[in-house]
Amino acid sequence: MPALPRSTRTDGDESVRSRLGKLRDARIVVTGGGGLVGSRLVALLHGAGARVTALDRMDAYPDSGHETFGTARSGARLVVGDVRDADTVGALLKDADFVVHAAAYADVAACTRRPDIAFRANVEGTQVVLEQAARHPVRRLVLVSSASVYGNGDPDIEGPQVFHEDMPLSPVSVYANGKLWAEHQTRLMLGAAGGTEYAVVRYFSVYGDPQIPKPGSHSWMVPWLSLQARLGRPMRLNGGGNQVRDLVHVDDVAEATALALIEEQMAERTVNVGTGRPTSVREVADLIAPYFPGARRIVTPRPEGDPLGGYADTARSRELLRWQARIGVKEGVDRYVRWLLATPQATPRWLADEYGEAERA
């Protein structure tokens, strides 16, 4: 099995493109390749000349959510299947050079409501992928984890705090607990085996077009607040909107994840994928409001499992990935709202109907 390619230090957009050129003709499997991040990653890797296969159940969103993400149009191979199916996963990994495991029941509220489904998708599914990666060694597996593993951080610190990779981890939700288990299991199964390298990326709050919310979710605040304002409903500030998030654009997240496949220093390491800048929910509402004259805000209770939040220490991602986020929150929110205004069909039918019923009540 050939060694991972060495890379030279470069800066800027061109450097990412040239560095990813080392993946030309590499066979890469992306589980969860039909989701927001997965679809962007699939397109990025395909554009770099890799031979990409996306594995996804394609049922996480109602209406035409997956069609909006565009994985089926990306030029990559799409396999509609479940990561819990060992035969399907094994057949794909048998012919792969790299794997990104991004498939998950990726919604905090949904995992809280249905921990049984969360277990099957996020724990059982991850176990199958790891077993097959150990059975059919690939050059590197990148595990997608989450900043939710930090929970509320250090209880002795008041206000926004920075999360660094080596601090104690205290999940406060079913979703976060599953992600932390996946990290530990990846180290146990691949770290000692010696066949497949691994790397772990902890995403902070990912946003960006064409992200759309799911029914019953309180995640993805940029689309939620934007759609509420677009439909003439008040923007709901759960818990007063004082929670802090490190909002990182999906384009930046895709780049960081792709680089985690090839950067030598990432072997058996964990890095935050964030901007290193805190933004409150209320600040996001303030950025969205000017696009919708008359937009209102209301305060609602903070949902169970919704962490107070913090922001990423990015020193390790700058060192090991040689990467930092480029898209600021103001620019990213502007991109999203302009996309939403230019794409009225993106508003989910279930959400428009729900608000219509509320108005008629």
Secondary structure, 3 states (H helix, E strand, C coil): CCCCCCCCCCCCHHHHHHHHHHHCCCEEEEECCCCHHHHHHHHHHHHCCCEEEEEECCCCCCCCHHHHHCHHHCCCEEEECCCCCHHHHHHHHHCCCEEEECCCCCCHHHHHHCHHHHHHHHHHHHHHHHHHHHHCCCCEEEEEEEHHHHCCCCCCCCCCCEECCCCCCCCCCHHHHHHHHHHHHHHHHHHCCCCCEEEEEEECEEECCCCCCCCCCCCCHHHHHHHHHHCCCCEEEEHHHCCEECEEEHHHHHHHHHHHCCCHHHCCCEEEECCCCCEEHHHHHHHHHHHCCCCCEEEECCCCCCCCCCEECCHHHHHHHCCCCCCCHHHHHHHHHHHHHHCHHHCCHHHHHHHHHHHHC
